[in-house]
């Protein structure tokens, strides 16, 4: 649901998964099915294919998997939406993105992703 420049297709697929999960969860509830649908979103993850320096913002793949398994089934409690991040700091970042005005969020995306794009051109 975050429209990021230079990775528009990636952004769109994340938004699709979020919206699809909400719709399917609602459908299951409407049908009286005892099925819980959750969409767990992560920020940056250090993997063998996508190497990144691990930090508070970049979690390792093993830790991400543990977070996912620990939080499975715990989303959409108390009527909240069935979408979120199982890693606490990514959940905080998601919240911070949602409470900002769109123009401010867009300006931050443009600045940070343009810098990353331009760094790639220098190498």
N, CA, C and O atoms as CSV, one atom per row, in Angstrom:
chain,resi,resn,atom,element,x,y,z
A,1,UNK,N,N,0.809,-1.199,0.000
A,1,UNK,CA,C,0.000,0.000,0.000
A,1,UNK,C,C,0.849,1.260,0.000
A,1,UNK,O,O,0.322,2.372,0.016
A,2,UNK,N,N,2.168,1.082,-0.018
A,2,UNK,CA,C,3.080,2.211,-0.086
A,2,UNK,C,C,3.582,2.311,-1.524
A,2,UNK,O,O,4.263,1.410,-2.013
A,3,UNK,N,N,3.248,3.390,-2.186
A,3,UNK,CA,C,3.598,3.553,-3.599
A,3,UNK,C,C,5.010,4.123,-3.722
A,3,UNK,O,O,5.208,5.334,-3.624
A,4,UNK,N,N,5.985,3.247,-3.937
A,4,UNK,CA,C,7.375,3.670,-3.956
A,4,UNK,C,C,7.892,3.803,-5.386
A,4,UNK,O,O,7.645,2.937,-6.225
A,5,UNK,N,N,8.613,4.900,-5.660
A,5,UNK,CA,C,9.137,5.104,-7.014
A,5,UNK,C,C,10.244,4.096,-7.342
A,5,UNK,O,O,10.972,3.638,-6.461
A,6,UNK,N,N,10.350,3.769,-8.611
A,6,UNK,CA,C,11.379,2.879,-9.165
A,6,UNK,C,C,11.152,1.411,-8.842
A,6,UNK,O,O,11.840,0.543,-9.381
A,7,UNK,N,N,10.197,1.127,-7.969
A,7,UNK,CA,C,9.829,-0.260,-7.688
A,7,UNK,C,C,8.297,-0.356,-7.667
A,7,UNK,O,O,7.704,-0.948,-6.765
A,8,UNK,N,N,7.688,0.239,-8.675
A,8,UNK,CA,C,6.227,0.339,-8.733
A,8,UNK,C,C,5.555,-1.034,-8.775
A,8,UNK,O,O,4.559,-1.252,-8.085
A,9,UNK,N,N,6.080,-1.952,-9.567
A,9,UNK,CA,C,5.464,-3.276,-9.665
A,9,UNK,C,C,5.568,-3.992,-8.319
A,9,UNK,O,O,4.605,-4.615,-7.873
A,10,UNK,N,N,6.716,-3.908,-7.679
A,10,UNK,CA,C,6.901,-4.504,-6.355
A,10,UNK,C,C,5.905,-3.903,-5.358
A,10,UNK,O,O,5.265,-4.632,-4.600
A,11,UNK,N,N,5.776,-2.577,-5.360
A,11,UNK,CA,C,4.822,-1.906,-4.476
A,11,UNK,C,C,3.399,-2.384,-4.740
A,11,UNK,O,O,2.631,-2.629,-3.810
A,12,UNK,N,N,3.062,-2.511,-6.005
A,12,UNK,CA,C,1.713,-2.933,-6.377
A,12,UNK,C,C,1.422,-4.362,-5.917
A,12,UNK,O,O,0.304,-4.652,-5.490
A,13,UNK,N,N,2.400,-5.250,-5.998
A,13,UNK,CA,C,2.160,-6.630,-5.568
A,13,UNK,C,C,1.951,-6.702,-4.058
A,13,UNK,O,O,1.137,-7.493,-3.580
A,14,UNK,N,N,2.683,-5.879,-3.306
A,14,UNK,CA,C,2.458,-5.844,-1.850
A,14,UNK,C,C,1.063,-5.321,-1.539
A,14,UNK,O,O,0.385,-5.854,-0.661
A,15,UNK,N,N,0.631,-4.292,-2.241
A,15,UNK,CA,C,-0.713,-3.738,-2.030
A,15,UNK,C,C,-1.775,-4.769,-2.397
A,15,UNK,O,O,-2.785,-4.898,-1.706
A,16,UNK,N,N,-1.545,-5.499,-3.480
A,16,UNK,CA,C,-2.478,-6.546,-3.888
A,16,UNK,C,C,-2.614,-7.602,-2.791
A,16,UNK,O,O,-3.726,-7.979,-2.423
A,17,UNK,N,N,-1.494,-8.071,-2.276
A,17,UNK,CA,C,-1.531,-9.109,-1.239
A,17,UNK,C,C,-2.282,-8.624,-0.005
A,17,UNK,O,O,-3.057,-9.374,0.587
A,18,UNK,N,N,-2.056,-7.385,0.380
A,18,UNK,CA,C,-2.739,-6.811,1.531
A,18,UNK,C,C,-4.248,-6.742,1.301
A,18,UNK,O,O,-5.032,-7.184,2.141
A,19,UNK,N,N,-4.647,-6.188,0.162
A,19,UNK,CA,C,-6.066,-6.041,-0.147
A,19,UNK,C,C,-6.739,-7.399,-0.341
A,19,UNK,O,O,-7.854,-7.611,0.134
A,20,UNK,N,N,-6.077,-8.308,-1.029
A,20,UNK,CA,C,-6.630,-9.649,-1.236
A,20,UNK,C,C,-6.847,-10.347,0.103
A,20,UNK,O,O,-7.880,-10.984,0.313
A,21,UNK,N,N,-5.872,-10.228,1.013
A,21,UNK,CA,C,-5.991,-10.868,2.323
A,21,UNK,C,C,-7.162,-10.299,3.119
A,21,UNK,O,O,-7.904,-11.044,3.759
A,22,UNK,N,N,-7.324,-8.973,3.076
A,22,UNK,CA,C,-8.459,-8.357,3.782
A,22,UNK,C,C,-9.782,-8.836,3.198
A,22,UNK,O,O,-10.708,-9.163,3.940
A,23,UNK,N,N,-9.873,-8.879,1.874
A,23,UNK,CA,C,-11.109,-9.307,1.218
A,23,UNK,C,C,-11.418,-10.775,1.527
A,23,UNK,O,O,-12.562,-11.120,1.824
A,24,UNK,N,N,-10.407,-11.630,1.457
A,24,UNK,CA,C,-10.620,-13.051,1.725
A,24,UNK,C,C,-10.980,-13.277,3.190
A,24,UNK,O,O,-11.842,-14.104,3.490
A,25,UNK,N,N,-10.337,-12.559,4.102
A,25,UNK,CA,C,-10.671,-12.659,5.519
A,25,UNK,C,C,-12.132,-12.257,5.751
A,25,UNK,O,O,-12.851,-12.915,6.503
A,26,UNK,N,N,-12.561,-11.178,5.102
A,26,UNK,CA,C,-13.939,-10.719,5.221
A,26,UNK,C,C,-14.912,-11.748,4.646
A,26,UNK,O,O,-15.969,-12.005,5.222
A,27,UNK,N,N,-14.549,-12.326,3.519
A,27,UNK,CA,C,-15.386,-13.354,2.894
A,27,UNK,C,C,-15.526,-14.574,3.801
A,27,UNK,O,O,-16.620,-15.122,3.941
A,28,UNK,N,N,-14.440,-14.996,4.407
A,28,UNK,CA,C,-14.489,-16.155,5.301
A,28,UNK,C,C,-15.395,-15.864,6.500
A,28,UNK,O,O,-16.161,-16.727,6.929
A,29,UNK,N,N,-15.303,-14.659,7.031
A,29,UNK,CA,C,-16.163,-14.266,8.153
A,29,UNK,C,C,-17.627,-14.243,7.715
A,29,UNK,O,O,-18.496,-14.720,8.445
A,30,UNK,N,N,-17.910,-13.692,6.530
A,30,UNK,CA,C,-19.282,-13.619,6.017
A,30,UNK,C,C,-19.880,-15.011,5.825
A,30,UNK,O,O,-21.079,-15.214,6.013
A,31,UNK,N,N,-19.031,-15.962,5.448
A,31,UNK,CA,C,-19.498,-17.333,5.229
A,31,UNK,C,C,-19.566,-18.151,6.520
A,31,UNK,O,O,-20.029,-19.292,6.521
A,32,UNK,N,N,-19.101,-17.557,7.610
A,32,UNK,CA,C,-19.099,-18.280,8.881
A,32,UNK,C,C,-18.022,-19.340,8.965
A,32,UNK,O,O,-18.073,-20.211,9.834
A,33,UNK,N,N,-17.045,-19.279,8.072
A,33,UNK,CA,C,-15.953,-20.262,8.057
A,33,UNK,C,C,-14.982,-19.981,9.191
A,33,UNK,O,O,-14.696,-18.824,9.498
A,34,UNK,N,N,-14.488,-21.014,9.798
A,34,UNK,CA,C,-13.517,-20.877,10.886
A,34,UNK,C,C,-12.111,-20.819,10.285
A,34,UNK,O,O,-11.266,-21.675,10.547
A,35,UNK,N,N,-11.889,-19.789,9.476
A,35,UNK,CA,C,-10.617,-19.605,8.775
A,35,UNK,C,C,-10.141,-18.191,9.034
A,35,UNK,O,O,-10.909,-17.236,8.913
A,36,UNK,N,N,-8.881,-18.060,9.389
A,36,UNK,CA,C,-8.293,-16.741,9.623
A,36,UNK,C,C,-7.276,-16.482,8.515
A,36,UNK,O,O,-6.364,-17.282,8.310
A,37,UNK,N,N,-7.427,-15.381,7.809
A,37,UNK,CA,C,-6.511,-15.013,6.733
A,37,UNK,C,C,-5.652,-13.853,7.230
A,37,UNK,O,O,-6.177,-12.856,7.727
A,38,UNK,N,N,-4.347,-13.983,7.098
A,38,UNK,CA,C,-3.430,-12.937,7.534
A,38,UNK,C,C,-2.423,-12.629,6.431
A,38,UNK,O,O,-2.008,-13.518,5.688
A,39,UNK,N,N,-2.041,-11.374,6.338
A,39,UNK,CA,C,-1.006,-10.950,5.401
A,39,UNK,C,C,0.127,-10.347,6.231
A,39,UNK,O,O,-0.034,-9.295,6.849
A,40,UNK,N,N,1.247,-11.011,6.236
A,40,UNK,CA,C,2.388,-10.543,7.014
A,40,UNK,C,C,3.397,-9.895,6.085
A,40,UNK,O,O,3.936,-10.534,5.181
A,41,UNK,N,N,3.639,-8.626,6.320
A,41,UNK,CA,C,4.542,-7.842,5.479
A,41,UNK,C,C,5.840,-7.550,6.229
A,41,UNK,O,O,5.834,-7.269,7.428
A,42,UNK,N,N,6.927,-7.622,5.512
A,42,UNK,CA,C,8.230,-7.296,6.079
A,42,UNK,C,C,8.830,-6.118,5.341
A,42,UNK,O,O,8.437,-5.804,4.218
A,43,UNK,N,N,9.782,-5.474,5.981
A,43,UNK,CA,C,10.628,-4.495,5.316
A,43,UNK,C,C,11.826,-5.252,4.758
A,43,UNK,O,O,11.673,-6.350,4.223
A,44,UNK,N,N,13.005,-4.680,4.878
A,44,UNK,CA,C,14.208,-5.312,4.335
A,44,UNK,C,C,14.620,-6.532,5.153
A,44,UNK,O,O,14.611,-6.514,6.383
A,45,UNK,N,N,14.982,-7.595,4.428
A,45,UNK,CA,C,15.459,-8.838,5.040
A,45,UNK,C,C,16.751,-9.237,4.350
A,45,UNK,O,O,16.837,-9.247,3.122
A,46,UNK,N,N,17.751,-9.566,5.152
A,46,UNK,CA,C,19.025,-10.056,4.630
A,46,UNK,C,C,18.855,-11.532,4.282
A,46,UNK,O,O,18.616,-12.363,5.159
A,47,UNK,N,N,18.979,-11.850,2.994
A,47,UNK,CA,C,18.860,-13.237,2.528
A,47,UNK,C,C,20.062,-13.559,1.648
A,47,UNK,O,O,20.795,-12.650,1.258
A,48,UNK,N,N,20.280,-14.833,1.326
A,48,UNK,CA,C,21.379,-15.177,0.422
A,48,UNK,C,C,21.240,-14.524,-0.959
A,48,UNK,O,O,22.245,-14.269,-1.621
A,49,UNK,N,N,20.019,-14.253,-1.394
A,49,UNK,CA,C,19.796,-13.636,-2.699
A,49,UNK,C,C,19.866,-12.109,-2.618
A,49,UNK,O,O,20.263,-11.452,-3.581
A,50,UNK,N,N,19.489,-11.554,-1.489
A,50,UNK,CA,C,19.419,-10.096,-1.301
A,50,UNK,C,C,20.232,-9.727,-0.055
A,50,UNK,O,O,19.676,-9.471,1.013
A,51,UNK,N,N,21.562,-9.705,-0.215
A,51,UNK,CA,C,22.465,-9.443,0.915
A,51,UNK,C,C,22.346,-7.996,1.383
A,51,UNK,O,O,22.387,-7.063,0.582
A,52,UNK,N,N,22.200,-7.830,2.689
A,52,UNK,CA,C,22.143,-6.507,3.308
A,52,UNK,C,C,22.810,-6.615,4.675
A,52,UNK,O,O,22.817,-7.677,5.298
A,53,UNK,N,N,23.362,-5.509,5.124
A,53,UNK,CA,C,23.946,-5.489,6.463
A,53,UNK,C,C,22.809,-5.490,7.482
A,53,UNK,O,O,21.939,-4.619,7.449
A,54,UNK,N,N,22.817,-6.458,8.377
A,54,UNK,CA,C,21.753,-6.552,9.371
A,54,UNK,C,C,21.866,-5.426,10.388
A,54,UNK,O,O,22.958,-5.045,10.810
A,55,UNK,N,N,20.714,-4.913,10.764
A,55,UNK,CA,C,20.625,-3.815,11.727
A,55,UNK,C,C,19.227,-3.850,12.326
A,55,UNK,O,O,18.483,-4.812,12.130
A,56,UNK,N,N,18.876,-2.810,13.048
A,56,UNK,CA,C,17.525,-2.717,13.592
A,56,UNK,C,C,16.498,-2.733,12.469
A,56,UNK,O,O,15.418,-3.303,12.620
A,57,UNK,N,N,16.833,-2.107,11.336
A,57,UNK,CA,C,15.898,-2.017,10.215
A,57,UNK,C,C,15.970,-3.210,9.266
A,57,UNK,O,O,15.019,-3.468,8.529
A,58,UNK,N,N,17.075,-3.933,9.275
A,58,UNK,CA,C,17.271,-5.072,8.360
A,58,UNK,C,C,17.439,-6.336,9.200
A,58,UNK,O,O,18.445,-6.515,9.887
A,59,UNK,N,N,16.450,-7.193,9.131
A,59,UNK,CA,C,16.449,-8.413,9.922
A,59,UNK,C,C,16.975,-9.575,9.071
A,59,UNK,O,O,16.792,-9.593,7.854
A,60,UNK,N,N,17.621,-10.533,9.716
A,60,UNK,CA,C,18.097,-11.721,9.012
A,60,UNK,C,C,16.946,-12.654,8.669
A,60,UNK,O,O,15.888,-12.603,9.296
A,61,UNK,N,N,17.154,-13.497,7.682
A,61,UNK,CA,C,16.107,-14.407,7.204
A,61,UNK,C,C,15.645,-15.364,8.302
A,61,UNK,O,O,14.445,-15.603,8.441
A,62,UNK,N,N,16.569,-15.911,9.077
A,62,UNK,CA,C,16.187,-16.839,10.154
A,62,UNK,C,C,15.334,-16.141,11.204
A,62,UNK,O,O,14.338,-16.691,11.674
A,63,UNK,N,N,15.732,-14.922,11.569
A,63,UNK,CA,C,14.965,-14.170,12.567
A,63,UNK,C,C,13.592,-13.788,12.016
A,63,UNK,O,O,12.598,-13.819,12.741
A,64,UNK,N,N,13.539,-13.426,10.731
A,64,UNK,CA,C,12.255,-13.091,10.094
A,64,UNK,C,C,11.323,-14.297,10.132
A,64,UNK,O,O,10.136,-14.160,10.428
A,65,UNK,N,N,11.860,-15.480,9.832
A,65,UNK,CA,C,11.040,-16.699,9.854
A,65,UNK,C,C,10.529,-16.981,11.256
A,65,UNK,O,O,9.373,-17.368,11.431
A,66,UNK,N,N,11.389,-16.787,12.267
A,66,UNK,CA,C,10.967,-16.991,13.657
A,66,UNK,C,C,9.864,-16.010,14.039
A,66,UNK,O,O,8.879,-16.398,14.666
A,67,UNK,N,N,10.023,-14.748,13.670
A,67,UNK,CA,C,8.990,-13.752,13.949
A,67,UNK,C,C,7.671,-14.141,13.308
A,67,UNK,O,O,6.614,-14.031,13.930
A,68,UNK,N,N,7.733,-14.598,12.063
A,68,UNK,CA,C,6.534,-14.989,11.336
A,68,UNK,C,C,5.824,-16.141,12.047
A,68,UNK,O,O,4.608,-16.097,12.234
A,69,UNK,N,N,6.565,-17.161,12.441
A,69,UNK,CA,C,5.960,-18.312,13.109
A,69,UNK,C,C,5.423,-17.937,14.490
A,69,UNK,O,O,4.384,-18.443,14.913
A,70,UNK,N,N,6.130,-17.052,15.190
A,70,UNK,CA,C,5.674,-16.624,16.516
A,70,UNK,C,C,4.380,-15.818,16.453
A,70,UNK,O,O,3.547,-15.912,17.355
A,71,UNK,N,N,4.205,-15.028,15.394
A,71,UNK,CA,C,3.037,-14.142,15.293
A,71,UNK,C,C,1.870,-14.739,14.513
A,71,UNK,O,O,0.778,-14.171,14.518
A,72,UNK,N,N,2.072,-15.856,13.853
A,72,UNK,CA,C,0.997,-16.452,13.051
A,72,UNK,C,C,-0.233,-16.680,13.913
A,72,UNK,O,O,-0.151,-17.247,15.002
A,73,UNK,N,N,-1.366,-16.234,13.410
A,73,UNK,CA,C,-2.620,-16.388,14.130
A,73,UNK,C,C,-2.924,-15.277,15.111
A,73,UNK,O,O,-3.990,-15.271,15.725
A,74,UNK,N,N,-1.999,-14.330,15.270
A,74,UNK,CA,C,-2.217,-13.269,16.261
A,74,UNK,C,C,-2.674,-11.951,15.647
A,74,UNK,O,O,-2.970,-11.000,16.372
A,75,UNK,N,N,-2.735,-11.884,14.326
A,75,UNK,CA,C,-3.202,-10.657,13.680
A,75,UNK,C,C,-4.726,-10.622,13.727
A,75,UNK,O,O,-5.374,-11.635,13.991
A,76,UNK,N,N,-5.266,-9.490,13.478
A,76,UNK,CA,C,-6.706,-9.221,13.455
A,76,UNK,C,C,-7.397,-9.619,14.760
A,76,UNK,O,O,-8.520,-10.123,14.764
A,77,UNK,N,N,-6.695,-9.378,15.857
A,77,UNK,CA,C,-7.342,-9.549,17.160
A,77,UNK,C,C,-8.008,-8.234,17.528
A,77,UNK,O,O,-7.568,-7.170,17.093
A,78,UNK,N,N,-9.028,-8.299,18.297
A,78,UNK,CA,C,-9.781,-7.119,18.744
A,78,UNK,C,C,-10.273,-6.287,17.567
A,78,UNK,O,O,-10.366,-5.063,17.665
A,79,UNK,N,N,-10.588,-6.947,16.453
A,79,UNK,CA,C,-11.168,-6.249,15.315
A,79,UNK,C,C,-10.199,-5.492,14.437
A,79,UNK,O,O,-10.629,-4.753,13.551
A,80,UNK,N,N,-8.901,-5.651,14.655
A,80,UNK,CA,C,-7.931,-4.955,13.800
A,80,UNK,C,C,-7.812,-5.676,12.468
A,80,UNK,O,O,-8.229,-6.827,12.337
A,81,UNK,N,N,-7.238,-4.993,11.473
A,81,UNK,CA,C,-7.123,-5.608,10.154
A,81,UNK,C,C,-6.108,-6.748,10.167
A,81,UNK,O,O,-5.189,-6.753,10.986
A,82,UNK,N,N,-6.272,-7.705,9.270
A,82,UNK,CA,C,-5.401,-8.883,9.262
A,82,UNK,C,C,-4.094,-8.667,8.498
A,82,UNK,O,O,-3.588,-9.591,7.862
A,83,UNK,N,N,-3.553,-7.466,8.557
A,83,UNK,CA,C,-2.336,-7.131,7.828
A,83,UNK,C,C,-1.373,-6.447,8.785
A,83,UNK,O,O,-1.768,-5.572,9.555
A,84,UNK,N,N,-0.117,-6.845,8.734
A,84,UNK,CA,C,0.885,-6.207,9.574
A,84,UNK,C,C,2.224,-6.881,9.389
A,84,UNK,O,O,2.398,-7.727,8.512
A,85,UNK,N,N,3.159,-6.499,10.220
A,85,UNK,CA,C,4.488,-7.086,10.153
A,85,UNK,C,C,4.767,-7.862,11.432
A,85,UNK,O,O,4.529,-7.352,12.527
A,86,UNK,N,N,5.265,-9.079,11.310
A,86,UNK,CA,C,5.582,-9.846,12.511
A,86,UNK,C,C,6.841,-9.357,13.234
A,86,UNK,O,O,7.041,-9.682,14.404
A,87,UNK,N,N,7.688,-8.581,12.555
A,87,UNK,CA,C,8.897,-8.035,13.189
A,87,UNK,C,C,8.549,-6.660,13.749
A,87,UNK,O,O,8.062,-5.797,13.019
A,88,UNK,N,N,8.793,-6.455,15.021
A,88,UNK,CA,C,8.290,-5.274,15.727
A,88,UNK,C,C,8.739,-3.959,15.096
A,88,UNK,O,O,7.941,-3.024,15.021
A,89,UNK,N,N,9.975,-3.855,14.647
A,89,UNK,CA,C,10.440,-2.578,14.109
A,89,UNK,C,C,9.816,-2.296,12.738
A,89,UNK,O,O,9.507,-1.147,12.422
A,90,UNK,N,N,9.633,-3.323,11.938
A,90,UNK,CA,C,8.952,-3.131,10.655
A,90,UNK,C,C,7.497,-2.726,10.891
A,90,UNK,O,O,6.950,-1.921,10.137
A,91,UNK,N,N,6.869,-3.275,11.924
A,91,UNK,CA,C,5.500,-2.874,12.273
A,91,UNK,C,C,5.471,-1.401,12.685
A,91,UNK,O,O,4.550,-0.667,12.324
A,92,UNK,N,N,6.479,-0.977,13.437
A,92,UNK,CA,C,6.572,0.439,13.827
A,92,UNK,C,C,6.731,1.332,12.585
A,92,UNK,O,O,6.077,2.369,12.478
A,93,UNK,N,N,7.592,0.930,11.658
A,93,UNK,CA,C,7.780,1.710,10.428
A,93,UNK,C,C,6.490,1.774,9.612
A,93,UNK,O,O,6.155,2.822,9.060
A,94,UNK,N,N,5.767,0.652,9.537
A,94,UNK,CA,C,4.490,0.603,8.818
A,94,UNK,C,C,3.509,1.601,9.446
A,94,UNK,O,O,2.833,2.352,8.743
A,95,UNK,N,N,3.447,1.593,10.776
A,95,UNK,CA,C,2.567,2.544,11.489
A,95,UNK,C,C,2.993,3.979,11.180
A,95,UNK,O,O,2.147,4.824,10.889
A,96,UNK,N,N,4.292,4.261,11.240
A,96,UNK,CA,C,4.796,5.615,10.985
A,96,UNK,C,C,4.450,6.071,9.563
A,96,UNK,O,O,4.148,7.243,9.340
A,97,UNK,N,N,4.495,5.149,8.615
A,97,UNK,CA,C,4.127,5.494,7.237
A,97,UNK,C,C,2.638,5.814,7.123
A,97,UNK,O,O,2.249,6.718,6.384
A,98,UNK,N,N,1.811,5.077,7.850
A,98,UNK,CA,C,0.367,5.270,7.742
A,98,UNK,C,C,-0.127,6.551,8.412
A,98,UNK,O,O,-1.166,7.082,8.017
A,99,UNK,N,N,0.589,7.060,9.415
A,99,UNK,CA,C,0.100,8.251,10.120
A,99,UNK,C,C,0.596,9.556,9.489
A,99,UNK,O,O,0.112,10.631,9.844
A,100,UNK,N,N,1.540,9.478,8.572
A,100,UNK,CA,C,2.043,10.683,7.906
A,100,UNK,C,C,1.106,11.138,6.796
A,100,UNK,O,O,0.409,10.319,6.197
A,101,UNK,N,N,1.086,12.432,6.518
A,101,UNK,CA,C,0.361,12.881,5.322
A,101,UNK,C,C,1.047,12.310,4.078
A,101,UNK,O,O,2.263,12.124,4.059
A,102,UNK,N,N,0.251,12.032,3.037
A,102,UNK,CA,C,0.769,11.424,1.813
A,102,UNK,C,C,1.910,12.224,1.210
A,102,UNK,O,O,2.911,11.636,0.799
A,103,UNK,N,N,1.795,13.545,1.141
A,103,UNK,CA,C,2.832,14.368,0.508
A,103,UNK,C,C,4.172,14.214,1.223
A,103,UNK,O,O,5.221,14.229,0.579
A,104,UNK,N,N,4.147,14.066,2.546
A,104,UNK,CA,C,5.385,13.921,3.313
A,104,UNK,C,C,6.003,12.544,3.070
A,104,UNK,O,O,7.213,12.422,2.880
A,105,UNK,N,N,5.171,11.523,3.079
A,105,UNK,CA,C,5.646,10.166,2.828
A,105,UNK,C,C,6.231,10.055,1.418
A,105,UNK,O,O,7.308,9.489,1.229
A,106,UNK,N,N,5.516,10.597,0.438
A,106,UNK,CA,C,5.985,10.565,-0.950
A,106,UNK,C,C,7.328,11.273,-1.097
A,106,UNK,O,O,8.216,10.770,-1.785
A,107,UNK,N,N,7.488,12.428,-0.464
A,107,UNK,CA,C,8.761,13.164,-0.539
A,107,UNK,C,C,9.906,12.335,0.041
A,107,UNK,O,O,11.007,12.327,-0.508
A,108,UNK,N,N,9.650,11.639,1.143
A,108,UNK,CA,C,10.687,10.784,1.742
A,108,UNK,C,C,11.059,9.631,0.845
A,108,UNK,O,O,12.239,9.311,0.703
A,109,UNK,N,N,10.060,8.994,0.230
A,109,UNK,CA,C,10.333,7.903,-0.704
A,109,UNK,C,C,11.158,8.392,-1.887
A,109,UNK,O,O,12.134,7.753,-2.279
A,110,UNK,N,N,10.768,9.513,-2.445
A,110,UNK,CA,C,11.484,10.042,-3.607
A,110,UNK,C,C,12.935,10.328,-3.252
A,110,UNK,O,O,13.841,9.977,-4.009
A,111,UNK,N,N,13.161,10.956,-2.116
A,111,UNK,CA,C,14.530,11.288,-1.700
A,111,UNK,C,C,15.370,10.025,-1.486
A,111,UNK,O,O,16.454,9.896,-2.056
A,112,UNK,N,N,14.881,9.114,-0.681
A,112,UNK,CA,C,15.703,7.950,-0.338
A,112,UNK,C,C,15.890,7.003,-1.524
A,112,UNK,O,O,16.994,6.503,-1.736
A,113,UNK,N,N,14.848,6.751,-2.292
A,113,UNK,CA,C,14.990,5.809,-3.402
A,113,UNK,C,C,15.731,6.412,-4.596
A,113,UNK,O,O,16.362,5.681,-5.359
A,114,UNK,N,N,15.663,7.726,-4.766
A,114,UNK,CA,C,16.468,8.369,-5.809
A,114,UNK,C,C,17.946,8.279,-5.458
A,114,UNK,O,O,18.781,8.053,-6.335
A,115,UNK,N,N,18.276,8.455,-4.179
A,115,UNK,CA,C,19.669,8.312,-3.737
A,115,UNK,C,C,20.184,6.902,-4.001
A,115,UNK,O,O,21.304,6.728,-4.481
A,116,UNK,N,N,19.372,5.897,-3.690
A,116,UNK,CA,C,19.778,4.511,-3.929
A,116,UNK,C,C,19.965,4.267,-5.423
A,116,UNK,O,O,20.938,3.638,-5.838
A,117,UNK,N,N,19.038,4.764,-6.221
A,117,UNK,CA,C,19.122,4.608,-7.681
A,117,UNK,C,C,20.397,5.256,-8.218
A,117,UNK,O,O,21.093,4.666,-9.045
A,118,UNK,N,N,20.701,6.451,-7.757
A,118,UNK,CA,C,21.888,7.171,-8.240
A,118,UNK,C,C,23.180,6.519,-7.775
A,118,UNK,O,O,24.171,6.550,-8.506
A,119,UNK,N,N,23.204,5.926,-6.580
A,119,UNK,CA,C,24.381,5.178,-6.116
A,119,UNK,C,C,24.669,4.019,-7.037
A,119,UNK,O,O,25.827,3.737,-7.348
A,120,UNK,N,N,23.614,3.339,-7.478
A,120,UNK,CA,C,23.769,2.198,-8.387
A,120,UNK,C,C,24.360,2.602,-9.709
A,120,UNK,O,O,25.100,1.825,-10.313
A,121,UNK,N,N,24.054,3.807,-10.185
A,121,UNK,CA,C,24.595,4.287,-11.460
A,121,UNK,C,C,26.079,4.608,-11.341
A,121,UNK,O,O,26.798,4.554,-12.338
A,122,UNK,N,N,26.553,4.940,-10.144
A,122,UNK,CA,C,27.952,5.330,-9.951
A,122,UNK,C,C,28.869,4.115,-9.967
A,122,UNK,O,O,30.065,4.257,-10.222
A,123,UNK,N,N,28.339,2.927,-9.701
A,123,UNK,CA,C,29.185,1.734,-9.631
A,123,UNK,C,C,29.269,1.016,-10.931
A,123,UNK,O,O,29.946,-0.008,-11.027
